[in-house]
Amino acid sequence: MTPKTKSELPEKQGLHPRNIHRFNYDFKALVKSLPALAGYILMNKYQNESIDFANPDAVKMLNKAILIHFYNINYWDIPAHYLCPPIPGRADYIHYLADLLSVNNKIPKGKDIVGLDIGMGANCIYPIIGHQSYGWTFVGSDADPIALKSAQNIVDSNKVLTPFIECRFQKSPSDIFKNIIQPNDRFDFTMCNPPFHTSLKEAMAGTQRKWQNLGQNKARQKNTLNFGGQHAELWYPGGERAFITKMIEESMLFSRQCLWFTSLVSKKTTLPSLYQSLKKAKAVDVKTIEMSQGQKVSRILSWTFKDVP
């Protein structure tokens, strides 16, 4: 059977109009790009082709197929127990950043647009999507040497990425922009998917809820509890509010070196406190961009210290 065209595939709700993942997965096309994916495909309760999203190996294989099929990334892998990102939602962040940077509805493309990904992780997913979609250049930072080594390996193994993505080690886990932004750096934007939870206990409880939603038994939950991310990816003292507040404070030190500072914000209730911090920091402009994928709603908080046309 031939792969379906986009017009034949059901469209997901809420994703950005330019997001190439806004249609349901065409597994036949993905298997054609990565035959190994075939071993993980099953029929879901609606009798549609799918995978077991509770199986980390299946999710990783799906990501590999997506990256080959849509982004010409022939090597991608992450160490065990590191965050395996849902690519459609990650792509949305990139496309909304392109809208934020646009002037007179013209989307900026090319290597002269430079972004900084704070907490790039082992997967390097934002720089991959950003460069392969728009040709942008990236610096990615991380305080975890294992994650950084993994990201560097992905960059080195894909020649389409090597000249355009630089990986930098954050030697001070308590800092965000300090030690990473150098005196001669100029960025069009920074981006970040901050740690959501306030503690390891809260992160573990959240992971268990995900397992329960996926219908997994307690034995399997216990054996594979941590596959969804390392502690630095999932929690930070004070959660996302404390992390982004510190980000706002540090952004003042680099206000002349970056046009837009941005971060994902998962909890709507976090926003009022962050708005107060941005007012105190004397941000010139603040924008909140809502994103949604199905029933999940998130938002991008963006601020600048410059007069933007």
N, C-alpha and C positions, 0 to 999 in steps of 0.2 A: 504494500500500500504506500502511496506517495505521501510525503509530509503535507500537512494542511497549510493553507495560506492563512495569514493573519485574520482575514475577513471571515474565515470559517471557524476560528477559535473564539470561545467566550472571552469577553473583556472583563478584567478585574476592575473593581470599583475603587476610585480615589487616586490612582497613580497618575503621575505627571503625564501630560499629553505626549511629551517626547520620550517617555520611558518605553524602551523596546520590550520590556517585560510586562506590559500592562495586559497582555493576553495570556491565557492559560498555557502551561508548558506544552509544547509539541514534542512529545517524547520520541516519536519516530525520527524527527529531525535531529534531536539531541543524540540519540543512539547512533545515527549516521556519523556524527562528529566524534563521538566517543563510544565505540561498541561495548566497552566494559560496563557501561551504565545499564545495559539490557538485563544483567543479572540481578538488578535491584528493583526492577519495575514490577508492580503488582496492580491488581484491580482494587480500587477502593469501594466503599459501601454504595457509592453511586454508579458503580460499574464503569468508572473512568480510569484510565492509566494514571498511576501515581507511584510514589515510593513510600517507604516507612520513615516518616519524618522523625521518629524516635530512635532511629538507627543512625548513629553518627557517621558510619562508613557510607551509608546510602546518601546522606546529606552532602558529605564531602564529594562523593562521586558526581552528584547532580551539579554541584558548584563547578567542578572541573569541566563538565560537559558544557555548561552555560558559558564559561570563560573561553573555551575553545570556539564554540559555535558563534558567539556574538562579539567577542573581543580579541580573537586571534592570539590568545594566551595559551601556549602549548605546554607550559609547565606551571603547575600551581599545587602546593601542598602545605599543610600546617602540622605542627607537632600535636601529639595526642593531648587532649584536654584543653586545647586552646579554642577560642571563639571561632565558630564556623558561621559566617554572616549570611543572612538572607539577602541575596543580591538585589532583588527588585526594590526593596526599601532603601538599600544603600545607594542605588542608582538615583532614586528620587531626590536625595540630598544634593547630589551633584547637579541635577537638572535645575533645581530651584536656586542653587548658587549661580548657575549660568544666567538665570533670569535676574538675579540680584545685581550681577555685574553688567547686564546689558544696558546699552545707551541707545535711545531712539529705537527700541525693540530689535536692536542688532546684537545677536549673541556673540560674545567674544570667543575667538578660537585661536589656537596656535601656541607655540612654546613660550611666547613672551608673557603669557598669563601664568603667574606663579602662585601656587597655593601651599599652605602649611597644614598638614594633617597631624593634630596632636593625639598621641596614643594610636598610632597607625596599626599596631597589633601585628601578630604573626602573619595575618592574611593579606595585608597591603591592599585591601579591596578598594578604598576610595581613590588612591592614586591610579590604580589600574583603570577604573571606570572613567575617571576624570581625564586621563591622558588619551585613552582609546576612543572616548566619545568626542572630545573637544581639542585634543592635542596639547593640553596644558602641561606645564612643568610642576613638579611637586618636590617638597621636602617633607619627609615623614619622620616623626620622632616617637621614641618609646623608651621607658625606663627599665624594661625587661630585656636583658641581653639575649635570651633565647628567642623571644618574639622578634627582636631586631635582626638576629641572624637569619631567621626564617624569611622575613620580608626581604632582606638583602639577597638571599638565595633566589627568591622569586624574580627579583629585578635582574640579577645577573644571568638567569636562565632564559630570559626573554629579551632578545636584542631590540625588540620594538619599545621596550621600557628603559633599557640600561642608560641611555644618555639623558633621560628626562626625569628620573626619580632618584633622589638622594636620601639615604637613611641616616639619621643622626641619633646618637645615644644620649638620653637624658640622664646625666650622672647623679642628679639630685631629685629623687622621687617626690620631694615636697614642692618642687618648682614646676612651672608649666611652660612659659615662654623663656624665662631666664635660662641661660646656658645653651639654648637652642637658636634663638634669633641672634645672628651676628651683626656687628656694626654696619656692614655693607649690604645686608639683606633688605630686599623690598618685596613685599607680598601684596597681591591683590586681595587675598582672603586667607583666613585661617578657618579650620573646621575641626569639630571634635564630637565624638560620641562618648560622653562622659560616663564614669561609673554611676550606676543608678542607685544601688543600695547603700545603706548607711553602715552595714556591718556584715561580717562573714555569715553570721546566723541568719540575718535577713536574706542574704543572697541564696543561702541553701534552702530556705523556706520557699523562696520564689522559684528556684529550680524544681523543687518537689511539686509545686503547683502546676508547672509546665508539664511534668511527667504525668500527673493525674489527668490533666486536660487531654493528653495524648492517649489516655487509657492504659497506662503501663502499670504492671503489678509492683508491689513493694520491693520484691527481690531485685527486679531489674532497675528500679529507681536507685537502690542502694549501690548496686554494682557500677552504675554509669552516671552517678550524680553530677560529676564535675565536667562532663564532656563539653558543656556549654560555655566554658571560659575560665581563665585563671582569676585569682582574687582581685588583682589590680584592674582587670577588665570589668569586674562586676560590682565592686564596692569600694567606698572611700569614706573615711570618717566624716559624718555629716551628709553623706549622699551627694546627689547632683547639685543640690542647692549650695553646699559648701564648696564643691569643686568649681562650679561656674562663678561663684562669688570671688574666689581667688583668681580665677581667670580674668575677670573684669578688672580686679585690682592690678594685676600684672600687665594687662593690656595698656594701661595708662603709661607704662614705662616705654612702650614701643608704638605709641600713637602715631608717630610720623613715619613709621616703617611699614604700616599695613593700612589698606583701605577699609576692608570690612573684617571684623572679628565675628565669628559665628560659633554656635554650639547647638546641638540637639537638646531639647528639654522634654522629658517624658511626662512629667507631672505638671498639669496646668496650675495647680496650687503653688508651684514653685515660682511662677512668674512675678507676682507682686513684689516679693523680696528682691528679685533680680532687677526689676525696674527701679526700685529704690537705690540699689547699688549703682546702676548706670546713671541715675540722676546725680548721685554723689560724685561719680567719676567725671561728670560733665560731658557725657557723650553728646555729640552734635545731632545724631540721628539714630533712632532705634526702630527696628522692624521685627515683627513676629510673623513668621510664615507657617501656616498650618499645613500639615501633610497627613494623609490617611491611606491606609491599606486595609480594605475590608472594614472591620470594626475597630481596628487599632488606630488611634489618633496620636500623633506626635507633632512637634513644632520646632522650627529653627529660630533661635533668638539671634539677631544680628545687630551689631552696633558699630559706629564709626566716630572718629574724632575729627573727620575732615568734612568739608562741604562737598557733597556729592552732587554732580549735575543731574 
